[in-house]
Amino acid sequence: MYTNDLPLVLVHCLAILFADDITLCLSGRVEDLDSVLTKLTYDVQNVLEWMSKNGMEVNLAKTDLLVIGSKSQLKKLENVSIQVNGTVVTAKKSIKLLGTTIDSELKWSDHVNSMASKVNKCIYSLYPLRNYLSFVNLKTVVDAYCLSNIKYVSIIYGSASKKVTKIAENCVRRAARLVLSLYYYEPVKTELTTKLQWLLPVSDYNYKLLLLLYTIINGDCPPYFTHTLGMDITLNSRTYNLKPGNLSLNIFGDRCLTCAATQLWNSLPLEIKSIPTFPLFKKRVKLHLLKNQLY
C-alpha cells in the first residue's frame, strides 16, 4: 500500500510494482531512441523525488537497464545508458527480475538454462530417497521442489523456440523417470501424461494462456489485461471463436501472445469454449491438453 501512489508521478512510463521492486517500461522506435531515453530519465527523476519525499533511497546496486528488441534492431544501438542520481546505468544483455532472467531478445534461453541447472541438481539429489519414499510421497516432493521451478513463468518462456523449450521438457522427463522408477533410456511420455498427469512445458504454456484468456473474455480479471493486449474479445455467437490476430503487425508472428492465445482458443472444441464456470473450464482444458499431448 505504501507505494500505491508512485505511478501517479509518472508522465511517460508504465510502472510495474511488486513489494519494493519497481520496474519502469517505455517503448519506442530505434530512430527515436534519444527521445525515449529523455522521457525515461524524466520519469526516473520523478521517482527519485517521490522516494526522497517518502524517506526512501534508490538501491543503485540493484538498478538495471534493459533494451528489448529484435536482433537486427539491437545491432543498430550502441552503449545505451541513462543517469540515475549521478551514476551512469548502462544497458545489459539480460537482467533478473523476480526470479526470471529476461534477455534483450526475449529468447528466454538464459532463464531456461539457469532453471534447468537448478532442477537437474535437485533431481539428482533426490535419487537416494526413492527407495525410502512411497510413490505418492516422492511425487509430492518432486512436485514441490522440481515441477514448481519448471512451471514458474512457463506462461512467459513457453513461447520460446523449440530448442529452448526442449531443455525444460527434458527436465520434466527426468523428474518423471525419478518418480516412476524408470531408466534413462525408457520412454516416459505416456506414463508422464496418463499416470502423473503432468503437462510438458509447451502444453503448460498453452494451459495457462487459455486460463488467462478465459478470465479476460468473461470479465473476471482487471481490465488492464484487455487494454494492454489490445485484443478483440467479441465471441462469434455460433462458434464461440475470436477474431484472428493480424500476424503482419508484429515481429514475433504466431508467437505473439495475442495471436497465440486467439489461435489456441479457436482450436478448442465448442463444448469447452462454452463452459460457463472457471473451475470446470480449468479441469476440461487440462484433460484436453493431456489428451493432445499423447499425439
N, C-alpha and C positions, 0 to 999 in steps of 0.2 A: 504494500500500500504506500510505502514511503516514496517510491519513485514513480507513482502513477501519473503525476503531472509533468514528468520530464518531457514527453512528446509534445507538449504544448509550446515549448520554447523552440521547436524545430521549424524551419521555414521550407527547406528543400528535401530533407531526408525522411525516410521511413525508419522508425525506431522499433527494434525487437527487444523486448525486456524479458529477462528471466532472473529472478532474485537480484543479485548485484551485478549481473552481466548485462551490458548494453551494447547492442550492435546497430550501427547506422548503415542504411542501404541507400544507394543512389545510382541511377542508371543514366546512360547517355551514349552518344556515338563517339567513336575514336577521334573523329575530326573535332569534336567539342570537348576534348579531354581537359584543356585549360579551364574552361567554364565549369566543368563538373568538379574539378579539384577546388576551384574557388568557392563553389556552393558548399562543398563538403567541409572545407576549412571554416567557412562561416558558421555552419551548424555545430561543428566541433567546439568552436569558441563559445557558442551559446550554451552548450552542455557544460563547459568548464565554468562559466559564470553561474549557471544553475547549481553546480556542485559546490562552488565557493559559498554561495548564499545559504546552502543547506549543510554546511560544515563537513563537506567531503572533499577528498582529493583523488585525482585520477592516478591509477597504477600504471605508470609508463612501461614497466616491465611486461605487462600483460596487454599492452595496446598494440594491435597489429593492423596492417592494411593489406587487403587482398583485392586484386583486379581480376574480374571474371570475364571470360570471353572465349571465342574460338581461337584455335592455334594461329590461324592466319591474321586475325585481328591483333592478338597479343604480340606478334612479331613486329608490329608497327610501333610498339611502345617500348621506351627505354627509361629505366631508373625513375619510375613513378613514385612520388613521395609527397607527404604533407608535413606541416609543422604542428606539434602539439605541445603547448607550454614551453616553447623554445627548443624542443627536441625534434629532430628530423625522424619521421617514421617512414621507412621505405617499404614498398610493396613486396610481399613474399610470394613464393610459388604455391605455398599451402599454409593453412592455419588450422588450429584445433579449436573447435567451438562446441562446448557442452558434450565432450567425448566423441565428437565427429570431426574427422580430418577432411577439410574442404580444400580441394586443389583448384587452381586458377582456370583449368579447362573442364572442370566438373566430370572428370573421368572416374573418380572415386577409387582409383587403384591404390592410392596411399592408405585410405581408410580401410579398405578390404584386406590389404596385406597386413596391416597392423592388427586388425581384428583376428585374422586367420592365425597369426603367430601366437596371439594370446589364447585362442580357443584350442589350438593344437597342443600347446603345453598343458592346458587343463585336462584335455582328453587323456594324454599320456600319463598324467599324474593320477588319474582315476583307475587305470587298468589294474593296479594291485588290489583294489577294493571289489572288483567284480565277482570274486569268489566268496565274498562275505556279505554281499547285499542281495536282497531279493530283486526280481525283475522290476517290480513297482518302485522300490526304493532307489534302485540305480537309475531308472528313468527319471525319477523326480530330481535326483542330484544333477544329472546331465541337463535336464530342462533348465534348472536354476543357474548352473554355472557355465554351461556351454551355449545352449539354444538361446538364452536371453541375450547374450552378446551378439550372436548372429542375427537375431531378429531386430536388434536395436537399429533404428533408422533404415530398416530394409526398404521402407517406402521411398527412401531417397536413393540409396545406391543400387536398388533393384532395376533402375533404368540404365545402368552402365552396360558396357559391351559384354558379349558372351564370354570373352576371355576373362574379364574381371569377375563376373557373377559365378563363373565356373569355380573359382577359388573358394568362394563362400559355399558353393554347393558341395565341394569336396569335404569341407569341414562338417557339414550336416551328415554326409555319408559315413565319415569316420566316427562321429558320435553315435550314429545308428548301429554300426558294427560293434561298438563297445557295448551298447545296451542289449543287442540281440545275440551277443557272443558269436559273431561271425568272423572269419578270417579276412585278411586284407583283400584277397582276390575273389571273394564270393560276392555275387550280385546282391544288392541290398535295396534297390529302389522299390520293389514290390512290397516287401515287408515294412519298409520305412513308411510307405503310404497307407497300407491296409492295417497293419498291427499297431504302429506307433501313431499313425495319422498326423505325420509331420509334413508340412509344406516345404518344398525346396525354395531357396531364396527368391527366384523369379515368380513362383506361384504365390509366395507370401507377399511379394510386392503387389501383385495383381489383387490379392485378397484385401490388403489394407487400402489400396486405391479405390476398390469398389465400395468398401465400407464408408470411406470418406465421401465418395460421390453420392451414395445413398442419403447420407445426412445433409448434403448440400441440396439435393433435389427435393427432399422432404422438409427443408427449412429447419433442421434440428441442430445446425451449427451456426456460429457467428456469421453475419453477412459479409464479414471481411473476406472469407474464402471466395464467395461468389464474385465479389467486386474485384479482388486481386487477380483471380484466374481469368476473369472476363469470359466466362462460359455462358452459352445459351442453354439453360436447363429446362426449356419447354419440351415436354414429352409428347411424342406422337400419340394421339388418343387411341389408335388401334394397335400399334406395335410396341408402345412404350419406349421407342428409340429416341436418342438425342440427335440433334443436327450434327453431322460430321464436322470436325475441326478443319481449318484451312492449313494444310501442311506447307504451303508455299510461303506462309507468313512467319515461319520460324526456322532457325538454323539447325534444329535438332530433329526435324521430321517427325516420324511417328513415335519418337522417344520423348517428345514434348509432353508434359504431364496432362495438359488439357486434351490433346489428341489421343494419347494412350488411354486416358480414362473414358473418353467417348467410345472408342473402338471396343474396349473391354465391356462396357455397359451394353452396347448394341449386340454383342456376341452372346449375351446371356439369354437363356430360354425365357419366353414370355411369363411363364408361371413363377419364375424367380423375380423378375423385374417388377411384377405387380404385387409382391408380398407387402402387406400393409404395416407390419411391425418390424422394428430393427432386430430384436433378438432372433426371430425366425429367419429373417433375411441373412443374418450373420451365419447361422447354422447351415442354411441351404447353400449359400455361396461356397462355404468351405468344403462341403460334400461334393459340390460340382467341380471345384478346382482339384480336389483329391482324385476324383474320377478321371479328369483330363490329364492329370499328372502321370497316370499309368500308361498313356499312349504317346 
